[in-house]
Amino acid sequence: MAAFHPFPRLPAELRLQIWHLAAQPRLLVIEKASADATDFTSPTRPPPLTQACREARTSGPYEKAFFSSDSPPRYAWANFDLDTIHVDCAHICRDDLCGVFPERVSIQCLQAEATGDDFGWISDNCLLFSPQGFGAFPQLRRFDLVVDFDLALWAGFIGDTYFGPRCPRANVRVICAPTGEWIGESTSRWYGDWYSLHVADFEPARRLEPGEDDYYRSEFLYTLNTKPEVTEINTLHGTQGYCD
């Protein structure tokens, strides 16, 4: 697209509005700065808007966040109104979360990944899933839990968990990373009941492999997809964020 050369001559209020309207939702991946670090940083590329000019960086819709302890410190550009923050459960299921993760008070859309660990340890020891766990995220509006275990193991998670005053259960999903399938509030209990009734005796819930084709699971998905009143279970291409 051709450059709009008169842009600097627009009124400042109009320029700032344009900068904010140009922001797009992103999946912002947050990880530990190093193996033994207590601070966080991000491998996600900065949004192009922050590279446009000084005004876009200082007055635009993004702020510097997730500073590392390096010298000079690394940081990520974040828009907590639009970005979905993706973080490993192991990094936020900790007693000192409030001290090492100050950005938690601004996060509105959170995607927590609980893959590669023992299901029993995650469900029993992850502070995020305790009654007070989501109290550390007072602005939370949407939550995704990304797992690599059969969704049947998480069938009761949405209904049994309080996600805070701003995050209704209708805004919560459990996503199976290997298959891309997900369940929401209205399908999670039904899925658990169906699994217990028709599948559990033949095939216990377990960790799934990418691209795995399972007869019983396929039968259940076919049943859901042919019922017009049930539309929440879906197939995702990746685990993109959906903050709006």
N, C-alpha and C positions, 0 to 999 in steps of 0.2 A: 504494500500500500504506500502511496506517495506521502511524503512528509507534509504536515500541515504547518507551514512556516509562520502563519499569524498566531499560532497557539500562545507564545509568550506574551502577546499583547492583549489576550483575553483578561477580563477581570479576575482577580485572584480567587474570589468565591467560586466562579465558574470553573476555573482550572482545578481547584481542589475537589469539586464535585465530580469532574471528569476522572480524576485519579481514582477516586473511591469507586466509581461505577466500573472502572476497568479491572478491578480485582475479580479473580475467579476462584471457586472452591478448589482446594488441593488436599491431597493426602500428605501430611507432614510427618515423616518418620523420625522418631526420637530414640536415641540409643545412648548407652553409657559412653563417656568420652574415651575411656580405656577400660581394660579388663578389671583393674582394681580401683577405678575411679568412683567417686560418689556423685559426680556432676554429670550433666547430660549435654549432648550436642546433636546435630542432625546431618545425615548425608544427603538430604534432599536439596536439590539445586535451588538457588534463590529465585523468587518469582521475577520474570523479565521486567516487571514494572519498577523494581528497585534499581534497575540498571539504566533507567531512562535518563534521569537527571537528579541533581541534588534535591530539588523541590519534591520529586516523587518519593524520595527516601525520607526526608525530614517531615513532610506534611501529608504523605500519602496514607493508604489504609494498612500498611504493615509496620510492625514494631520489632525491635531486636529482643530476642528471648532465648532461653536455654543456653546461657553463657557457660563456657568451660572455664577451668581454672588455669588454662595455658596463659603464657605471656608472649604476645598479646592473646587475649581470649578469643576463642571461636564462639560463634553465635548463629542463630537461625532467624530468618525473617518470618514472622507469624502474623496471621490475621485471625484472631480467635473467634470472630463473628462468622467466618467462612470456612476456615481450615478444619479438617478432621485430624486430630493428633493420634498417631499410631505409636504405641509403645508396648514393649514386652511386659507381661504381667509380673515377671520376676523383678523388674526394675521399680515397680510401684507398690508391690506387696511387701512393704517394709515398715518397721516401727517409726523410722525417722523420716517418713515421706514428707511431712509438712516442712521439715527443715531443708531437705535437699531438692525439693521439687516445687519451688514457689509459684511456678506458672500454673499449677493445678487450679488456683482460685479463678483463673480466667478461662479455662478450657470449657467450651460449650459442647463440642462433639469429640468423643473419645472412642478410639478403637484399640482394645487391649488384646494382645496375642498370647494365648496359652497353648503353645504347641511344643512337642518334644519332651514334656515332663510327665511324671506319673499323675494320672487323673486324681487319685486319692489325695496326693500331696497338694495339688492345686486347690481342690475343693475344700480341704480341711485347714490349710495353712495360709492361703492367700487372704490377706487382710481386706482386700478389695471386696470380697464376697461376704464379709462379716456384716452384721446389722448396721454398724457405724461406718463401714468402708467408704461408701459413696459420699459421706458427709465431707470428705476432703475435697470434693469437687462441687462447690456450691452453685456454680453456674451451668452445670451439666444439663444439656437438652436432649442429646442423643447418645446412645451407647451401642457399640458393636463388640461382641466377644468372638474372636477368631480362634477356632480349635481344630485339632486334627483327630479328635475322637468322634465316634458315632454320635449324632445329635441326640440319640435316645438318652445318653448319659446326662444331658443338659435339659431334658424336657421340663423339669420343674424349676429351673433357674430363674426364668423371667417372673413367674408368678410368686415365687418365694422371696424375691429380693426387692428391697426398697432402693430406688435409684435417685432419691432426692426430690425436693418439691417442684423442680422445673422439668424433670424428665419422666413423663408418663411411660408406662410399660409398652404402650403402642409405639414408642420410639426406640425400642430395644430389639436387637436381633442377635441370634447366635449363628455364626457362619462356620460351616465345615470347609476348611481351606482346601483339602485334597479334591473335593467334589464340587465346590462352589455352591452347594445347597445351603439354604438358611431357613430358620424358623423364627416366627414372631410371636407376639402375645397370644393371638387367637388360635394358632396352630400348634404351639409347643405342647400343651397338655394332651391334645388329641393325638399328636404324633407319639408321645410317650405311651398312651393307652393302647394305641394300635400296635406299637412295637411289642409291648408286653404280651398282648393277646395273640399275635400272629407270628412273631419272629424270634422272640427271646429264647424259646426252647430249642430253636434250630440253630441260631447264630447269635451268640452273646455279643453285646456291644463291645467295640474294640477300637484301636487306632486304625485309621484308614490310610490307604496308599493313594497317591495322585493317580487319577484316571481309572480308579477301580470301578468295575461294573458289577453291581450286586443285584441279584434277582429280586430279593425281598424288598430292597430299597427302591428299585425301579418300579416294582408293583405299587408301592405306596405313593411314589411321586406321580404315577399315572392316575391313581385314584384322586389325588389332590388336584391335578391339572384338569381333570374332567368334571370337577365340582365347581360350579360358578360362584358359590357362596364362600369358597375358600381360595384366596389368591395370594396369601402371604409367603408361602414357601416358594422359592425361586431358585434360579441358577445364576450365579454371579460369574462374570468373566473378570477374575481378580477380586480384590477386596477393597474397592475404591471407597472413598468417603462419600457422605451424602448430606453434609451440613448445608442448610439453606438459609 
